Amino acid sequence: MEDFATRWKPIEEMLTERFGKTPNMEAILFLIGMNELNKFRKKYTKEQKQDLMHIAVCTLLSQSGYFELDGYDKDGWPHFKEVQPVPKLGLDEQEQFLKEHVIAYFTDIDKEE
């Protein structure tokens, strides 16, 4: 199995190339949330940014069966329901866990294009 750093590096390089700087995890989640919502605006409220990051986390973790899409509200925002509890992890393990899902997310997008 490939080493994590070897699989993460191309994702980080692609995002850095696309946005001109290396995004942190919050920025990556925000971008995934916007992609999933499919509504790109210049301005979002703080609450909307948090909602976009929540959409991203639910989308990412739905790949592993922790969440599933429960439908959309009248404004087209997706809503998820928890299917199984997300493991309790320390901060470093949590970031690694999310990064593994980010790798899978972008790998799936590359396959679709």
Gaussian input, Z-matrix of N, CA and C with variables (Angstrom, degrees):
# hf/3-21g

backbone

0 1
 N
 C     1     B1
 C     2     B2     1     A1
 N     3     B3     2     A2     1     D1
 C     4     B4     3     A3     2     D2
 C     5     B5     4     A4     3     D3
 N     6     B6     5     A5     4     D4
 C     7     B7     6     A6     5     D5
 C     8     B8     7     A7     6     D6
 N     9     B9     8     A8     7     D7
 C    10    B10     9     A9     8     D8
 C    11    B11    10    A10     9     D9
 N    12    B12    11    A11    10    D10
 C    13    B13    12    A12    11    D11
 C    14    B14    13    A13    12    D12
 N    15    B15    14    A14    13    D13
 C    16    B16    15    A15    14    D14
 C    17    B17    16    A16    15    D15
 N    18    B18    17    A17    16    D16
 C    19    B19    18    A18    17    D17
 C    20    B20    19    A19    18    D18
 N    21    B21    20    A20    19    D19
 C    22    B22    21    A21    20    D20
 C    23    B23    22    A22    21    D21
 N    24    B24    23    A23    22    D22
 C    25    B25    24    A24    23    D23
 C    26    B26    25    A25    24    D24
 N    27    B27    26    A26    25    D25
 C    28    B28    27    A27    26    D26
 C    29    B29    28    A28    27    D27
 N    30    B30    29    A29    28    D28
 C    31    B31    30    A30    29    D29
 C    32    B32    31    A31    30    D30
 N    33    B33    32    A32    31    D31
 C    34    B34    33    A33    32    D32
 C    35    B35    34    A34    33    D33
 N    36    B36    35    A35    34    D34
 C    37    B37    36    A36    35    D35
 C    38    B38    37    A37    36    D36
 N    39    B39    38    A38    37    D37
 C    40    B40    39    A39    38    D38
 C    41    B41    40    A40    39    D39
 N    42    B42    41    A41    40    D40
 C    43    B43    42    A42    41    D41
 C    44    B44    43    A43    42    D42
 N    45    B45    44    A44    43    D43
 C    46    B46    45    A45    44    D44
 C    47    B47    46    A46    45    D45
 N    48    B48    47    A47    46    D46
 C    49    B49    48    A48    47    D47
 C    50    B50    49    A49    48    D48
 N    51    B51    50    A50    49    D49
 C    52    B52    51    A51    50    D50
 C    53    B53    52    A52    51    D51
 N    54    B54    53    A53    52    D52
 C    55    B55    54    A54    53    D53
 C    56    B56    55    A55    54    D54
 N    57    B57    56    A56    55    D55
 C    58    B58    57    A57    56    D56
 C    59    B59    58    A58    57    D57
 N    60    B60    59    A59    58    D58
 C    61    B61    60    A60    59    D59
 C    62    B62    61    A61    60    D60
 N    63    B63    62    A62    61    D61
 C    64    B64    63    A63    62    D62
 C    65    B65    64    A64    63    D63
 N    66    B66    65    A65    64    D64
 C    67    B67    66    A66    65    D65
 C    68    B68    67    A67    66    D66
 N    69    B69    68    A68    67    D67
 C    70    B70    69    A69    68    D68
 C    71    B71    70    A70    69    D69
 N    72    B72    71    A71    70    D70
 C    73    B73    72    A72    71    D71
 C    74    B74    73    A73    72    D72
 N    75    B75    74    A74    73    D73
 C    76    B76    75    A75    74    D74
 C    77    B77    76    A76    75    D75
 N    78    B78    77    A77    76    D76
 C    79    B79    78    A78    77    D77
 C    80    B80    79    A79    78    D78
 N    81    B81    80    A80    79    D79
 C    82    B82    81    A81    80    D80
 C    83    B83    82    A82    81    D81
 N    84    B84    83    A83    82    D82
 C    85    B85    84    A84    83    D83
 C    86    B86    85    A85    84    D84
 N    87    B87    86    A86    85    D85
 C    88    B88    87    A87    86    D86
 C    89    B89    88    A88    87    D87
 N    90    B90    89    A89    88    D88
 C    91    B91    90    A90    89    D89
 C    92    B92    91    A91    90    D90
 N    93    B93    92    A92    91    D91
 C    94    B94    93    A93    92    D92
 C    95    B95    94    A94    93    D93
 N    96    B96    95    A95    94    D94
 C    97    B97    96    A96    95    D95
 C    98    B98    97    A97    96    D96
 N    99    B99    98    A98    97    D97
 C   100   B100    99    A99    98    D98
 C   101   B101   100   A100    99    D99
 N   102   B102   101   A101   100   D100
 C   103   B103   102   A102   101   D101
 C   104   B104   103   A103   102   D102
 N   105   B105   104   A104   103   D103
 C   106   B106   105   A105   104   D104
 C   107   B107   106   A106   105   D105
 N   108   B108   107   A107   106   D106
 C   109   B109   108   A108   107   D107
 C   110   B110   109   A109   108   D108
 N   111   B111   110   A110   109   D109
 C   112   B112   111   A111   110   D110
 C   113   B113   112   A112   111   D111
 N   114   B114   113   A113   112   D112
 C   115   B115   114   A114   113   D113
 C   116   B116   115   A115   114   D114
 N   117   B117   116   A116   115   D115
 C   118   B118   117   A117   116   D116
 C   119   B119   118   A118   117   D117
 N   120   B120   119   A119   118   D118
 C   121   B121   120   A120   119   D119
 C   122   B122   121   A121   120   D120
 N   123   B123   122   A122   121   D121
 C   124   B124   123   A123   122   D122
 C   125   B125   124   A124   123   D123
 N   126   B126   125   A125   124   D124
 C   127   B127   126   A126   125   D125
 C   128   B128   127   A127   126   D126
 N   129   B129   128   A128   127   D127
 C   130   B130   129   A129   128   D128
 C   131   B131   130   A130   129   D129
 N   132   B132   131   A131   130   D130
 C   133   B133   132   A132   131   D131
 C   134   B134   133   A133   132   D132
 N   135   B135   134   A134   133   D133
 C   136   B136   135   A135   134   D134
 C   137   B137   136   A136   135   D135
 N   138   B138   137   A137   136   D136
 C   139   B139   138   A138   137   D137
 C   140   B140   139   A139   138   D138
 N   141   B141   140   A140   139   D139
 C   142   B142   141   A141   140   D140
 C   143   B143   142   A142   141   D141
 N   144   B144   143   A143   142   D142
 C   145   B145   144   A144   143   D143
 C   146   B146   145   A145   144   D144
 N   147   B147   146   A146   145   D145
 C   148   B148   147   A147   146   D146
 C   149   B149   148   A148   147   D147
 N   150   B150   149   A149   148   D148
 C   151   B151   150   A150   149   D149
 C   152   B152   151   A151   150   D150
 N   153   B153   152   A152   151   D151
 C   154   B154   153   A153   152   D152
 C   155   B155   154   A154   153   D153
 N   156   B156   155   A155   154   D154
 C   157   B157   156   A156   155   D155
 C   158   B158   157   A157   156   D156
 N   159   B159   158   A158   157   D157
 C   160   B160   159   A159   158   D158
 C   161   B161   160   A160   159   D159
 N   162   B162   161   A161   160   D160
 C   163   B163   162   A162   161   D161
 C   164   B164   163   A163   162   D162
 N   165   B165   164   A164   163   D163
 C   166   B166   165   A165   164   D164
 C   167   B167   166   A166   165   D165
 N   168   B168   167   A167   166   D166
 C   169   B169   168   A168   167   D167
 C   170   B170   169   A169   168   D168
 N   171   B171   170   A170   169   D169
 C   172   B172   171   A171   170   D170
 C   173   B173   172   A172   171   D171
 N   174   B174   173   A173   172   D172
 C   175   B175   174   A174   173   D173
 C   176   B176   175   A175   174   D174
 N   177   B177   176   A176   175   D175
 C   178   B178   177   A177   176   D176
 C   179   B179   178   A178   177   D177
 N   180   B180   179   A179   178   D178
 C   181   B181   180   A180   179   D179
 C   182   B182   181   A181   180   D180
 N   183   B183   182   A182   181   D181
 C   184   B184   183   A183   182   D182
 C   185   B185   184   A184   183   D183
 N   186   B186   185   A185   184   D184
 C   187   B187   186   A186   185   D185
 C   188   B188   187   A187   186   D186
 N   189   B189   188   A188   187   D187
 C   190   B190   189   A189   188   D188
 C   191   B191   190   A190   189   D189
 N   192   B192   191   A191   190   D190
 C   193   B193   192   A192   191   D191
 C   194   B194   193   A193   192   D192
 N   195   B195   194   A194   193   D193
 C   196   B196   195   A195   194   D194
 C   197   B197   196   A196   195   D195
 N   198   B198   197   A197   196   D196
 C   199   B199   198   A198   197   D197
 C   200   B200   199   A199   198   D198
 N   201   B201   200   A200   199   D199
 C   202   B202   201   A201   200   D200
 C   203   B203   202   A202   201   D201
 N   204   B204   203   A203   202   D202
 C   205   B205   204   A204   203   D203
 C   206   B206   205   A205   204   D204
 N   207   B207   206   A206   205   D205
 C   208   B208   207   A207   206   D206
 C   209   B209   208   A208   207   D207
 N   210   B210   209   A209   208   D208
 C   211   B211   210   A210   209   D209
 C   212   B212   211   A211   210   D210
 N   213   B213   212   A212   211   D211
 C   214   B214   213   A213   212   D212
 C   215   B215   214   A214   213   D213
 N   216   B216   215   A215   214   D214
 C   217   B217   216   A216   215   D215
 C   218   B218   217   A217   216   D216
 N   219   B219   218   A218   217   D217
 C   220   B220   219   A219   218   D218
 C   221   B221   220   A220   219   D219
 N   222   B222   221   A221   220   D220
 C   223   B223   222   A222   221   D221
 C   224   B224   223   A223   222   D222
 N   225   B225   224   A224   223   D223
 C   226   B226   225   A225   224   D224
 C   227   B227   226   A226   225   D225
 N   228   B228   227   A227   226   D226
 C   229   B229   228   A228   227   D227
 C   230   B230   229   A229   228   D228
 N   231   B231   230   A230   229   D229
 C   232   B232   231   A231   230   D230
 C   233   B233   232   A232   231   D231
 N   234   B234   233   A233   232   D232
 C   235   B235   234   A234   233   D233
 C   236   B236   235   A235   234   D234
 N   237   B237   236   A236   235   D235
 C   238   B238   237   A237   236   D236
 C   239   B239   238   A238   237   D237
 N   240   B240   239   A239   238   D238
 C   241   B241   240   A240   239   D239
 C   242   B242   241   A241   240   D240
 N   243   B243   242   A242   241   D241
 C   244   B244   243   A243   242   D242
 C   245   B245   244   A244   243   D243
 N   246   B246   245   A245   244   D244
 C   247   B247   246   A246   245   D245
 C   248   B248   247   A247   246   D246
 N   249   B249   248   A248   247   D247
 C   250   B250   249   A249   248   D248
 C   251   B251   250   A250   249   D249
 N   252   B252   251   A251   250   D250
 C   253   B253   252   A252   251   D251
 C   254   B254   253   A253   252   D252
 N   255   B255   254   A254   253   D253
 C   256   B256   255   A255   254   D254
 C   257   B257   256   A256   255   D255
 N   258   B258   257   A257   256   D256
 C   259   B259   258   A258   257   D257
 C   260   B260   259   A259   258   D258
 N   261   B261   260   A260   259   D259
 C   262   B262   261   A261   260   D260
 C   263   B263   262   A262   261   D261
 N   264   B264   263   A263   262   D262
 C   265   B265   264   A264   263   D263
 C   266   B266   265   A265   264   D264
 N   267   B267   266   A266   265   D265
 C   268   B268   267   A267   266   D266
 C   269   B269   268   A268   267   D267
 N   270   B270   269   A269   268   D268
 C   271   B271   270   A270   269   D269
 C   272   B272   271   A271   270   D270
 N   273   B273   272   A272   271   D271
 C   274   B274   273   A273   272   D272
 C   275   B275   274   A274   273   D273
 N   276   B276   275   A275   274   D274
 C   277   B277   276   A276   275   D275
 C   278   B278   277   A277   276   D276
 N   279   B279   278   A278   277   D277
 C   280   B280   279   A279   278   D278
 C   281   B281   280   A280   279   D279
 N   282   B282   281   A281   280   D280
 C   283   B283   282   A282   281   D281
 C   284   B284   283   A283   282   D282
 N   285   B285   284   A284   283   D283
 C   286   B286   285   A285   284   D284
 C   287   B287   286   A286   285   D285
 N   288   B288   287   A287   286   D286
 C   289   B289   288   A288   287   D287
 C   290   B290   289   A289   288   D288
 N   291   B291   290   A290   289   D289
 C   292   B292   291   A291   290   D290
 C   293   B293   292   A292   291   D291
 N   294   B294   293   A293   292   D292
 C   295   B295   294   A294   293   D293
 C   296   B296   295   A295   294   D294
 N   297   B297   296   A296   295   D295
 C   298   B298   297   A297   296   D296
 C   299   B299   298   A298   297   D297
 N   300   B300   299   A299   298   D298
 C   301   B301   300   A300   299   D299
 C   302   B302   301   A301   300   D300
 N   303   B303   302   A302   301   D301
 C   304   B304   303   A303   302   D302
 C   305   B305   304   A304   303   D303
 N   306   B306   305   A305   304   D304
 C   307   B307   306   A306   305   D305
 C   308   B308   307   A307   306   D306
 N   309   B309   308   A308   307   D307
 C   310   B310   309   A309   308   D308
 C   311   B311   310   A310   309   D309
 N   312   B312   311   A311   310   D310
 C   313   B313   312   A312   311   D311
 C   314   B314   313   A313   312   D312
 N   315   B315   314   A314   313   D313
 C   316   B316   315   A315   314   D314
 C   317   B317   316   A316   315   D315
 N   318   B318   317   A317   316   D316
 C   319   B319   318   A318   317   D317
 C   320   B320   319   A319   318   D318
 N   321   B321   320   A320   319   D319
 C   322   B322   321   A321   320   D320
 C   323   B323   322   A322   321   D321
 N   324   B324   323   A323   322   D322
 C   325   B325   324   A324   323   D323
 C   326   B326   325   A325   324   D324
 N   327   B327   326   A326   325   D325
 C   328   B328   327   A327   326   D326
 C   329   B329   328   A328   327   D327
 N   330   B330   329   A329   328   D328
 C   331   B331   330   A330   329   D329
 C   332   B332   331   A331   330   D330
 N   333   B333   332   A332   331   D331
 C   334   B334   333   A333   332   D332
 C   335   B335   334   A334   333   D333
 N   336   B336   335   A335   334   D334
 C   337   B337   336   A336   335   D335
 C   338   B338   337   A337   336   D336

   B1=1.4723
   B2=1.5369
   B3=1.3197
   B4=1.4603
   B5=1.5210
   B6=1.2827
   B7=1.4496
   B8=1.5299
   B9=1.3278
   B10=1.4702
   B11=1.5245
   B12=1.3286
   B13=1.4703
   B14=1.5263
   B15=1.3135
   B16=1.4677
   B17=1.5258
   B18=1.3312
   B19=1.4735
   B20=1.5247
   B21=1.3560
   B22=1.4665
   B23=1.5278
   B24=1.3303
   B25=1.4624
   B26=1.5346
   B27=1.3434
   B28=1.4709
   B29=1.5341
   B30=1.3257
   B31=1.4739
   B32=1.5310
   B33=1.3242
   B34=1.4535
   B35=1.5353
   B36=1.3282
   B37=1.4775
   B38=1.5239
   B39=1.3368
   B40=1.4630
   B41=1.5279
   B42=1.3330
   B43=1.4644
   B44=1.5289
   B45=1.3238
   B46=1.4655
   B47=1.5226
   B48=1.3225
   B49=1.4680
   B50=1.5265
   B51=1.3128
   B52=1.4626
   B53=1.5278
   B54=1.3445
   B55=1.4594
   B56=1.5241
   B57=1.3283
   B58=1.4536
   B59=1.5106
   B60=1.3302
   B61=1.4644
   B62=1.5179
   B63=1.3173
   B64=1.4601
   B65=1.5251
   B66=1.3405
   B67=1.4600
   B68=1.5271
   B69=1.3446
   B70=1.4616
   B71=1.5293
   B72=1.3219
   B73=1.4621
   B74=1.5242
   B75=1.3340
   B76=1.4719
   B77=1.5220
   B78=1.3258
   B79=1.4668
   B80=1.5275
   B81=1.3237
   B82=1.4699
   B83=1.5293
   B84=1.3277
   B85=1.4676
   B86=1.5274
   B87=1.3204
   B88=1.4595
   B89=1.5379
   B90=1.3342
   B91=1.4688
   B92=1.5289
   B93=1.3237
   B94=1.4700
   B95=1.5269
   B96=1.3319
   B97=1.4637
   B98=1.5198
   B99=1.3324
   B100=1.4749
   B101=1.5204
   B102=1.3246
   B103=1.4561
   B104=1.5278
   B105=1.3169
   B106=1.4647
   B107=1.5281
   B108=1.3118
   B109=1.4602
   B110=1.5260
   B111=1.3324
   B112=1.4667
   B113=1.5230
   B114=1.3340
   B115=1.4630
   B116=1.5187
   B117=1.3053
   B118=1.4535
   B119=1.5280
   B120=1.3067
   B121=1.4629
   B122=1.5160
   B123=1.3173
   B124=1.4605
   B125=1.5241
   B126=1.3248
   B127=1.4691
   B128=1.5261
   B129=1.3043
   B130=1.4582
   B131=1.5196
   B132=1.3319
   B133=1.4622
   B134=1.5303
   B135=1.3087
   B136=1.4642
   B137=1.5314
   B138=1.3174
   B139=1.4659
   B140=1.5315
   B141=1.3339
   B142=1.4622
   B143=1.5329
   B144=1.3317
   B145=1.4693
   B146=1.5232
   B147=1.3398
   B148=1.4637
   B149=1.5299
   B150=1.3273
   B151=1.4638
   B152=1.5314
   B153=1.3349
   B154=1.4703
   B155=1.5270
   B156=1.3310
   B157=1.4644
   B158=1.5309
   B159=1.3267
   B160=1.4696
   B161=1.5332
   B162=1.3291
   B163=1.4729
   B164=1.5269
   B165=1.3319
   B166=1.4626
   B167=1.5209
   B168=1.3306
   B169=1.4695
   B170=1.5300
   B171=1.3247
   B172=1.4721
   B173=1.5317
   B174=1.3306
   B175=1.4556
   B176=1.5266
   B177=1.3297
   B178=1.4635
   B179=1.5284
   B180=1.3259
   B181=1.4613
   B182=1.5208
   B183=1.3318
   B184=1.4689
   B185=1.5283
   B186=1.3363
   B187=1.4701
   B188=1.5230
   B189=1.3296
   B190=1.4607
   B191=1.5285
   B192=1.3260
   B193=1.4570
   B194=1.5149
   B195=1.3331
   B196=1.4705
   B197=1.5219
   B198=1.3259
   B199=1.4633
   B200=1.5162
   B201=1.3222
   B202=1.4608
   B203=1.5234
   B204=1.3198
   B205=1.4609
   B206=1.5188
   B207=1.3312
   B208=1.4622
   B209=1.5198
   B210=1.3334
   B211=1.4569
   B212=1.5207
   B213=1.3169
   B214=1.4661
   B215=1.5256
   B216=1.3362
   B217=1.4606
   B218=1.5304
   B219=1.3342
   B220=1.4694
   B221=1.5247
   B222=1.3499
   B223=1.4635
   B224=1.5247
   B225=1.3302
   B226=1.4557
   B227=1.5242
   B228=1.3350
   B229=1.4707
   B230=1.5202
   B231=1.3365
   B232=1.4671
   B233=1.5325
   B234=1.3182
   B235=1.4604
   B236=1.5266
   B237=1.3180
   B238=1.4563
   B239=1.5176
   B240=1.3250
   B241=1.4615
   B242=1.5174
   B243=1.3321
   B244=1.4554
   B245=1.5257
   B246=1.3268
   B247=1.4580
   B248=1.5218
   B249=1.3303
   B250=1.4626
   B251=1.5210
   B252=1.3223
   B253=1.4648
   B254=1.5329
   B255=1.3068
   B256=1.4636
   B257=1.5212
   B258=1.3371
   B259=1.4708
   B260=1.5244
   B261=1.3065
   B262=1.4679
   B263=1.5206
   B264=1.3287
   B265=1.4576
   B266=1.5170
   B267=1.3148
   B268=1.4581
   B269=1.5198
   B270=1.3227
   B271=1.4706
   B272=1.5206
   B273=1.3247
   B274=1.4686
   B275=1.5246
   B276=1.3318
   B277=1.4665
   B278=1.5283
   B279=1.3356
   B280=1.4606
   B281=1.5307
   B282=1.3412
   B283=1.4612
   B284=1.5275
   B285=1.3201
   B286=1.4713
   B287=1.5355
   B288=1.3387
   B289=1.4650
   B290=1.5354
   B291=1.3353
   B292=1.4655
   B293=1.5247
   B294=1.3254
   B295=1.4648
   B296=1.5215
   B297=1.3341
   B298=1.4744
   B299=1.5306
   B300=1.3238
   B301=1.4665
   B302=1.5330
   B303=1.3355
   B304=1.4704
   B305=1.5314
   B306=1.3264
   B307=1.4705
   B308=1.5286
   B309=1.3264
   B310=1.4716
   B311=1.5320
   B312=1.3177
   B313=1.4698
   B314=1.5262
   B315=1.3318
   B316=1.4590
   B317=1.5247
   B318=1.3140
   B319=1.4638
   B320=1.5244
   B321=1.3386
   B322=1.4678
   B323=1.5260
   B324=1.3334
   B325=1.4647
   B326=1.5244
   B327=1.3264
   B328=1.4617
   B329=1.5175
   B330=1.3271
   B331=1.4645
   B332=1.5236
   B333=1.3502
   B334=1.4630
   B335=1.5094
   B336=1.3376
   B337=1.4730
   B338=1.5115
   A1=109.03
   A2=113.82
   A3=118.57
   A4=111.59
   A5=114.73
   A6=122.06
   A7=109.18
   A8=116.17
   A9=121.53
   A10=112.33
   A11=117.69
   A12=121.42
   A13=111.09
   A14=117.05
   A15=121.98
   A16=110.76
   A17=116.98
   A18=120.61
   A19=111.98
   A20=117.79
   A21=121.69
   A22=111.61
   A23=117.34
   A24=122.01
   A25=113.27
   A26=120.65
   A27=119.10
   A28=113.61
   A29=117.15
   A30=120.93
   A31=108.41
   A32=115.65
   A33=121.16
   A34=110.54
   A35=116.76
   A36=120.81
   A37=111.12
   A38=117.20
   A39=121.20
   A40=110.50
   A41=116.96
   A42=120.77
   A43=110.92
   A44=117.15
   A45=121.63
   A46=109.98
   A47=116.32
   A48=120.76
   A49=111.01
   A50=115.78
   A51=120.62
   A52=112.69
   A53=117.37
   A54=120.06
   A55=114.84
   A56=117.32
   A57=120.31
   A58=115.50
   A59=117.26
   A60=121.10
   A61=107.86
   A62=115.01
   A63=119.71
   A64=109.34
   A65=117.02
   A66=119.20
   A67=111.70
   A68=116.08
   A69=119.98
   A70=108.36
   A71=116.66
   A72=120.29
   A73=111.94
   A74=118.31
   A75=120.22
   A76=110.81
   A77=116.85
   A78=120.82
   A79=110.77
   A80=116.81
   A81=120.50
   A82=109.71
   A83=116.91
   A84=120.22
   A85=110.99
   A86=116.95
   A87=121.49
   A88=110.18
   A89=116.53
   A90=121.16
   A91=111.68
   A92=116.62
   A93=120.16
   A94=109.72
   A95=116.72
   A96=120.25
   A97=111.90
   A98=116.65
   A99=119.72
   A100=110.24
   A101=116.97
   A102=120.74
   A103=110.99
   A104=116.17
   A105=120.48
   A106=112.02
   A107=116.82
   A108=120.90
   A109=110.06
   A110=114.65
   A111=122.27
   A112=111.94
   A113=115.28
   A114=121.22
   A115=106.95
   A116=116.24
   A117=120.64
   A118=108.91
   A119=115.04
   A120=121.19
   A121=108.22
   A122=115.42
   A123=119.60
   A124=111.25
   A125=116.73
   A126=120.89
   A127=110.99
   A128=115.04
   A129=122.57
   A130=106.82
   A131=116.03
   A132=118.89
   A133=108.21
   A134=116.67
   A135=120.96
   A136=109.67
   A137=116.59
   A138=120.89
   A139=111.04
   A140=117.19
   A141=120.45
   A142=111.11
   A143=116.93
   A144=120.30
   A145=110.03
   A146=116.43
   A147=120.07
   A148=110.31
   A149=116.47
   A150=120.73
   A151=110.95
   A152=116.87
   A153=120.55
   A154=110.82
   A155=117.02
   A156=119.79
   A157=110.38
   A158=117.02
   A159=121.05
   A160=109.92
   A161=116.73
   A162=121.26
   A163=109.34
   A164=116.12
   A165=120.47
   A166=111.28
   A167=116.78
   A168=120.21
   A169=109.82
   A170=116.93
   A171=119.95
   A172=110.82
   A173=117.08
   A174=121.30
   A175=110.30
   A176=115.99
   A177=120.28
   A178=111.08
   A179=116.34
   A180=119.64
   A181=112.90
   A182=117.02
   A183=119.08
   A184=110.03
   A185=117.09
   A186=121.20
   A187=111.09
   A188=116.88
   A189=122.14
   A190=112.43
   A191=116.57
   A192=120.30
   A193=115.88
   A194=117.85
   A195=119.69
   A196=111.63
   A197=117.01
   A198=122.47
   A199=109.06
   A200=115.06
   A201=119.07
   A202=108.61
   A203=113.87
   A204=120.76
   A205=108.62
   A206=116.01
   A207=121.80
   A208=111.15
   A209=117.67
   A210=121.49
   A211=111.00
   A212=115.05
   A213=121.86
   A214=109.35
   A215=115.91
   A216=118.80
   A217=109.62
   A218=116.77
   A219=121.36
   A220=113.39
   A221=116.44
   A222=120.71
   A223=112.76
   A224=116.64
   A225=120.76
   A226=115.00
   A227=116.72
   A228=120.31
   A229=108.72
   A230=117.51
   A231=119.93
   A232=111.65
   A233=114.77
   A234=121.73
   A235=107.70
   A236=115.27
   A237=121.50
   A238=109.83
   A239=114.65
   A240=119.01
   A241=107.85
   A242=114.38
   A243=120.31
   A244=108.51
   A245=116.25
   A246=121.79
   A247=110.39
   A248=115.10
   A249=121.26
   A250=108.22
   A251=117.27
   A252=119.45
   A253=112.09
   A254=114.81
   A255=121.51
   A256=107.00
   A257=117.76
   A258=118.79
   A259=112.26
   A260=115.67
   A261=121.55
   A262=107.60
   A263=115.93
   A264=121.20
   A265=110.41
   A266=116.55
   A267=121.08
   A268=109.25
   A269=117.30
   A270=120.97
   A271=112.92
   A272=118.26
   A273=120.88
   A274=111.08
   A275=116.07
   A276=119.66
   A277=110.82
   A278=116.31
   A279=121.38
   A280=110.50
   A281=115.96
   A282=119.18
   A283=110.63
   A284=117.14
   A285=121.38
   A286=109.81
   A287=116.46
   A288=123.08
   A289=109.97
   A290=116.53
   A291=120.60
   A292=111.46
   A293=117.04
   A294=120.50
   A295=111.45
   A296=117.12
   A297=120.50
   A298=109.92
   A299=115.94
   A300=120.17
   A301=111.58
   A302=117.42
   A303=121.32
   A304=109.37
   A305=116.98
   A306=121.13
   A307=109.29
   A308=116.77
   A309=120.85
   A310=111.05
   A311=117.18
   A312=122.05
   A313=110.81
   A314=116.68
   A315=119.65
   A316=111.87
   A317=117.72
   A318=120.87
   A319=109.33
   A320=116.98
   A321=121.45
   A322=111.08
   A323=117.64
   A324=120.77
   A325=110.34
   A326=117.65
   A327=120.91
   A328=111.35
   A329=117.69
   A330=121.62
   A331=110.98
   A332=116.82
   A333=121.15
   A334=112.83
   A335=116.83
   A336=119.98
   A337=112.39
   D1=139.43
   D2=-179.79
   D3=-64.77
   D4=146.54
   D5=176.51
   D6=-68.16
   D7=143.44
   D8=-176.67
   D9=-53.44
   D10=-47.56
   D11=-177.33
   D12=-59.40
   D13=-35.89
   D14=179.16
   D15=-66.41
   D16=-35.05
   D17=179.58
   D18=-82.14
   D19=-30.18
   D20=-178.34
   D21=-77.29
   D22=-36.73
   D23=-173.34
   D24=-54.15
   D25=-47.35
   D26=179.72
   D27=-63.20
   D28=-32.82
   D29=178.24
   D30=-66.10
   D31=-48.85
   D32=-179.79
   D33=-61.16
   D34=-42.08
   D35=179.61
   D36=-64.72
   D37=-42.04
   D38=179.55
   D39=-62.37
   D40=-44.56
   D41=-179.79
   D42=-67.92
   D43=-39.42
   D44=178.96
   D45=-63.94
   D46=-43.52
   D47=179.26
   D48=-63.89
   D49=-41.88
   D50=-177.23
   D51=-70.61
   D52=-34.76
   D53=-173.22
   D54=-113.99
   D55=-1.47
   D56=174.00
   D57=83.60
   D58=-4.93
   D59=174.32
   D60=-156.99
   D61=159.94
   D62=-178.77
   D63=-76.54
   D64=117.27
   D65=-178.91
   D66=-77.22
   D67=147.88
   D68=173.55
   D69=-82.95
   D70=177.78
   D71=-176.17
   D72=-61.45
   D73=-38.43
   D74=178.09
   D75=-60.19
   D76=-43.75
   D77=179.82
   D78=-65.27
   D79=-40.32
   D80=178.55
   D81=-63.02
   D82=-44.44
   D83=178.61
   D84=-63.22
   D85=-41.04
   D86=178.28
   D87=-60.04
   D88=-45.13
   D89=179.81
   D90=-63.87
   D91=-42.59
   D92=178.48
   D93=-64.77
   D94=-41.07
   D95=177.81
   D96=-60.80
   D97=-44.15
   D98=177.67
   D99=-63.37
   D100=-40.64
   D101=179.18
   D102=-62.09
   D103=-43.05
   D104=-179.67
   D105=-69.31
   D106=-38.51
   D107=178.68
   D108=-72.38
   D109=-29.69
   D110=179.84
   D111=63.44
   D112=33.31
   D113=175.52
   D114=-131.12
   D115=107.07
   D116=-177.52
   D117=-103.32
   D118=117.14
   D119=178.36
   D120=-125.07
   D121=162.20
   D122=177.06
   D123=-77.78
   D124=-32.48
   D125=-175.88
   D126=-125.14
   D127=133.77
   D128=171.36
   D129=-129.11
   D130=147.73
   D131=174.49
   D132=-71.76
   D133=165.24
   D134=178.01
   D135=-58.12
   D136=-42.16
   D137=-179.95
   D138=-64.48
   D139=-41.14
   D140=178.15
   D141=-64.63
   D142=-38.16
   D143=177.17
   D144=-62.10
   D145=-42.88
   D146=177.79
   D147=-63.82
   D148=-40.80
   D149=178.30
   D150=-63.00
   D151=-40.33
   D152=178.48
   D153=-63.71
   D154=-40.49
   D155=178.15
   D156=-67.51
   D157=-35.09
   D158=176.54
   D159=-64.71
   D160=-43.68
   D161=176.35
   D162=-57.13
   D163=-43.99
   D164=-179.30
   D165=-61.88
   D166=-48.30
   D167=-178.77
   D168=-61.05
   D169=-45.64
   D170=179.94
   D171=-63.49
   D172=-41.43
   D173=178.10
   D174=-61.77
   D175=-48.01
   D176=-179.55
   D177=-60.70
   D178=-47.35
   D179=-175.54
   D180=-77.36
   D181=-13.32
   D182=174.16
   D183=-69.26
   D184=-22.78
   D185=176.41
   D186=-60.62
   D187=-29.31
   D188=-177.98
   D189=-105.53
   D190=9.40
   D191=175.55
   D192=82.06
   D193=15.18
   D194=177.88
   D195=-81.31
   D196=-32.16
   D197=179.03
   D198=-132.29
   D199=158.99
   D200=169.20
   D201=-140.87
   D202=151.76
   D203=-179.12
   D204=-63.95
   D205=130.93
   D206=-177.57
   D207=-107.44
   D208=-5.87
   D209=179.93
   D210=131.46
   D211=-173.96
   D212=-176.70
   D213=-124.74
   D214=147.11
   D215=176.10
   D216=-85.02
   D217=-179.20
   D218=-175.52
   D219=-62.27
   D220=-21.78
   D221=179.12
   D222=-92.91
   D223=2.96
   D224=178.09
   D225=86.30
   D226=10.03
   D227=178.87
   D228=-83.36
   D229=130.91
   D230=179.55
   D231=-73.78
   D232=149.79
   D233=175.54
   D234=-127.03
   D235=142.23
   D236=-175.38
   D237=-120.82
   D238=156.74
   D239=170.84
   D240=-122.32
   D241=144.75
   D242=179.32
   D243=-75.87
   D244=129.27
   D245=-179.64
   D246=-96.77
   D247=-38.41
   D248=175.99
   D249=-145.96
   D250=151.60
   D251=-177.28
   D252=-63.59
   D253=140.43
   D254=175.06
   D255=-74.83
   D256=136.42
   D257=-178.72
   D258=-60.11
   D259=143.86
   D260=175.69
   D261=-78.44
   D262=119.87
   D263=-176.82
   D264=-131.50
   D265=156.04
   D266=171.71
   D267=-71.36
   D268=170.30
   D269=-175.90
   D270=-58.15
   D271=-45.86
   D272=-179.27
   D273=-64.90
   D274=-44.17
   D275=179.41
   D276=-65.96
   D277=-36.26
   D278=179.01
   D279=-62.72
   D280=-44.50
   D281=179.45
   D282=-65.23
   D283=-42.29
   D284=177.93
   D285=-60.88
   D286=-44.44
   D287=179.02
   D288=-57.86
   D289=-47.14
   D290=178.55
   D291=-65.61
   D292=-42.46
   D293=179.98
   D294=-60.92
   D295=-38.49
   D296=176.41
   D297=-59.10
   D298=-41.37
   D299=179.11
   D300=-71.31
   D301=-34.30
   D302=176.19
   D303=-63.69
   D304=-42.45
   D305=177.83
   D306=-58.08
   D307=-48.36
   D308=179.97
   D309=-62.44
   D310=-40.00
   D311=179.95
   D312=-59.78
   D313=-51.59
   D314=-177.86
   D315=-71.78
   D316=-28.73
   D317=175.33
   D318=-65.49
   D319=-42.14
   D320=177.72
   D321=-64.19
   D322=-41.32
   D323=178.70
   D324=-62.76
   D325=-42.41
   D326=178.15
   D327=-60.44
   D328=-37.34
   D329=179.64
   D330=-67.14
   D331=-33.01
   D332=-178.71
   D333=-74.03
   D334=-28.72
   D335=-174.58
   D336=-82.12

